[in-house]
Amino acid sequence: MEERTRAYLRGRFGDFYRRSEVTLPPRADDREWGYIPWTSGPDTTMVRHKSTLDLGNTSAFLERERPRHVYFSAGFYENPGASTMEQKDWLGSDVVFDLDADHLPSVTLGEDTYAEMLAKCKDALYRLLDFLERDFGFEDLTVTFSGGRGYHVHVRDEGVHELEREQRREIVDYVRGNELELETLVREETVEGLGLKNPTTKRVLPADGGWGRRITERLGEFADGLIERGEDDAVEYLSGFEGIGEKSARAIFNAVSNNTAAVKAGNVDVHPAFLKVARMYVEKTVEAENAPIDEPVTTDTNRLIRLPGTLHGGSGFRVQRLSRAELDDFDPLVDAIPETFVGHDITVDVQAERTLELLGETLTVRPGVVSVPEYAGVFLMARGAAEKAKQ
C-alpha cells in the first residue's frame, strides 16, 4: 500500500471516529486492548498489552490514532496492561465464537461472490445460535458482524467465565458434532405390556432436544419421503445406500411404513437393518447442521477480538453489533457501510477489473484511474485492490 493511500484511509477513518460513538464491552477496564496502526510494513504489526488506563478516553484515542483495526480481549485480568500473559493474572473470559466465510465447507473460493459467501456465513450463524440458545440455554449473547467475512458471538452468561480451555473444547466439540456417534446418543427404554412375559428394551434417540432432536427430525423426513415413493421405488432407492441390499431395503421400508410414529419419536430399533440408516443420518445431520466455527478462537481464553463500532481496516466496513431482531434483515453490504463514506466520489487507481455489490447496487470497476463512490474506493484500497489516485 502506497503512503498516499495509507494517509487517505487513516484520515477518513479519523473522520468516521469523530462522528461516531463506540460502546465498550462489560468490564472494559479489566480487559487487554490492542490495535493495528496505519504504518508501513507487515499488516500484522500489532500494538497490544494495553489497558484502558494506557489508552485513555476511548473516543479521544480513536480520533487521535485513527487505527486500522481495534481489538479487545475475551479475557479479563487483574493487571490487563502487563506485558506478559503470566503477569496479567487471569480472572476469567467470555466464550467467543468466530465464523469466517473463508473457512466454511459450503463456500467455494473463487466461485462464490462476496455476497454469497456472507449469506452462507449467516446461515451458519443461525445454526450456531440454535446450539447456544436451545441446547445450552445461554441468554447473554452479543452478535456482531466482523466487518470482513463473518460474524462473532460473545457469550457472557454467569458461569462461563471461569471455564478452562478443556471445558471450552467440549463446547466446541458439541457444536461441531465432533466424533458424534449413534451409540453415544441413544438411550434404552423398557418396553412392557403387549402380552410380553418379560420386559424388553428399545434404543431411542432423545428427540426432545440437542443432536437427538436434529437427527430425529431428519429421520422423520426420511420416513415420509420413503413412504411417498412407494415400496418398489423405495427399495431401489435404499439399495443404493452403502451396505444395504434388496432384502434389507425391503425390510427397512416395511419397518418404517408400519412404525412411522415410532421412527418420528426417535426409535431406531424398529428393525435391525434400520440401524444402518440411523447411523448414516447421524453423519448427514452433523454435516448439514454443525456450526463450522474457527475452533481455536473459542478455546483461547486470551483471544483478542474486534471491537464493535470500530472500522475493519481490510474493508472499511463497520464492525456492527446486532440484536436478534435486527439479524434477519441485516445486509452487511448495505448496513455496515459507514455514512461517512456515502454521498461523494473519489478517484482511485485500480489494479484489475472488479465487480462489487455494495449498497444494493452492482458496480463493475475497470483497471486504471477511475472515479467511484467513496465507499467503493475505500473498500478497494483497504482490500489492496487499488491505490489512491494522484490529484
Secondary structure as the mmCIF struct_conf table of DSSP 4:
data_model
#
loop_
_struct_conf.conf_type_id
_struct_conf.id
_struct_conf.beg_label_comp_id
_struct_conf.beg_label_asym_id
_struct_conf.beg_label_seq_id
_struct_conf.end_label_comp_id
_struct_conf.end_label_asym_id
_struct_conf.end_label_seq_id
HELX_RH_AL_P HELX_RH_AL_P1 GLU A 3 ARG A 18
TURN_TY1_P TURN_TY1_P1 ARG A 19 ARG A 19
HELX_LH_PP_P HELX_LH_PP_P1 VAL A 22 PRO A 25
TURN_TY1_P TURN_TY1_P2 PRO A 26 ARG A 27
HELX_RH_3T_P HELX_RH_3T_P1 ALA A 28 ASP A 30
STRN STRN1 ARG A 31 ILE A 36
BEND BEND1 TRP A 38 TRP A 38
BEND BEND2 SER A 40 GLY A 41
TURN_TY1_P TURN_TY1_P3 ASP A 43 THR A 44
STRN STRN2 VAL A 47 LYS A 50
HELX_RH_AL_P HELX_RH_AL_P2 THR A 52 LEU A 55
BEND BEND3 ASN A 57 ASN A 57
HELX_RH_AL_P HELX_RH_AL_P3 THR A 58 GLU A 65
BEND BEND4 ARG A 68 ARG A 68
STRN STRN3 HIS A 69 TYR A 77
BEND BEND5 GLU A 78 ASN A 79
TURN_TY1_P TURN_TY1_P4 PRO A 80 GLY A 81
BEND BEND6 SER A 83 THR A 84
HELX_RH_AL_P HELX_RH_AL_P4 MET A 85 LYS A 88
STRN STRN4 TRP A 90 SER A 93
STRN STRN5 VAL A 95 ASP A 100
HELX_RH_3T_P HELX_RH_3T_P2 ALA A 101 HIS A 103
TURN_TY1_P TURN_TY1_P5 PRO A 105 SER A 106
TURN_TY1_P TURN_TY1_P6 LEU A 109 GLU A 111
BEND BEND7 ASP A 112 ASP A 112
HELX_RH_AL_P HELX_RH_AL_P5 TYR A 114 ASP A 130
HELX_RH_PI_P HELX_RH_PI_P1 PHE A 131 ASP A 135
BEND BEND8 PHE A 136 PHE A 136
STRN STRN6 LEU A 141 PHE A 145
BEND BEND9 GLY A 147 ARG A 149
STRN STRN7 GLY A 150 VAL A 155
TURN_TY1_P TURN_TY1_P7 GLU A 158 GLU A 162
HELX_RH_AL_P HELX_RH_AL_P6 ARG A 165 ARG A 176
TURN_TY1_P TURN_TY1_P8 GLY A 177 GLU A 179
HELX_RH_AL_P HELX_RH_AL_P7 LEU A 182 LEU A 185
STRN STRN8 ARG A 187 VAL A 191
TURN_TY1_P TURN_TY1_P9 LEU A 194 GLY A 195
BEND BEND10 LYS A 197 ASN A 198
STRN STRN9 THR A 200 VAL A 204
TURN_TY1_P TURN_TY1_P10 ALA A 207 ASP A 208
BEND BEND11 GLY A 209 GLY A 209
HELX_RH_AL_P HELX_RH_AL_P8 GLY A 210 ARG A 229
HELX_RH_AL_P HELX_RH_AL_P9 GLU A 231 SER A 239
TURN_TY1_P TURN_TY1_P11 GLY A 240 GLY A 240
BEND BEND12 PHE A 241 PHE A 241
TURN_TY1_P TURN_TY1_P12 GLU A 242 GLY A 243
HELX_RH_AL_P HELX_RH_AL_P10 GLU A 246 ASN A 258
BEND BEND13 ASN A 259 ASN A 259
HELX_RH_AL_P HELX_RH_AL_P11 THR A 260 LYS A 264
TURN_TY1_P TURN_TY1_P13 ALA A 265 GLY A 266
STRN STRN10 ASN A 267 ASN A 267
BEND BEND14 VAL A 270 VAL A 270
TURN_TY1_P TURN_TY1_P14 PRO A 272 ALA A 273
HELX_RH_AL_P HELX_RH_AL_P12 PHE A 274 GLU A 289
HELX_RH_AL_P HELX_RH_AL_P13 GLU A 295 THR A 299
TURN_TY1_P TURN_TY1_P15 THR A 301 ASN A 302
STRN STRN11 LEU A 304 ARG A 306
HELX_LH_PP_P HELX_LH_PP_P2 LEU A 307 LEU A 307
TURN_TY1_P TURN_TY1_P16 PRO A 308 GLY A 309
BEND BEND15 THR A 310 THR A 310
STRN STRN12 LEU A 311 LEU A 311
TURN_TY1_P TURN_TY1_P17 GLY A 313 SER A 315
STRN STRN13 ARG A 318 ARG A 318
STRN STRN14 GLN A 320 LEU A 322
HELX_RH_AL_P HELX_RH_AL_P14 ARG A 324 LEU A 327
TURN_TY1_P TURN_TY1_P18 ASP A 328 ASP A 329
HELX_RH_AL_P HELX_RH_AL_P15 PRO A 332 ASP A 335
TURN_TY1_P TURN_TY1_P19 ALA A 336 ALA A 336
BEND BEND16 ILE A 337 ILE A 337
HELX_RH_3T_P HELX_RH_3T_P3 GLU A 339 PHE A 341
BEND BEND17 VAL A 342 GLY A 343
STRN STRN15 ASP A 345 VAL A 350
BEND BEND18 GLN A 351 ALA A 352
STRN STRN16 ARG A 354 LEU A 358
TURN_TY1_P TURN_TY1_P20 LEU A 359 GLY A 360
STRN STRN17 GLU A 361 VAL A 365
BEND BEND19 PRO A 367 PRO A 367
STRN STRN18 GLY A 368 PRO A 373
HELX_RH_AL_P HELX_RH_AL_P16 GLU A 374 ALA A 382
TURN_TY1_P TURN_TY1_P21 ARG A 383 GLY A 384
BEND BEND20 ALA A 385 ALA A 385
STRN STRN19 ALA A 386 LYS A 388
HELX_LH_PP_P HELX_LH_PP_P3 ALA A 389 LYS A 390
#
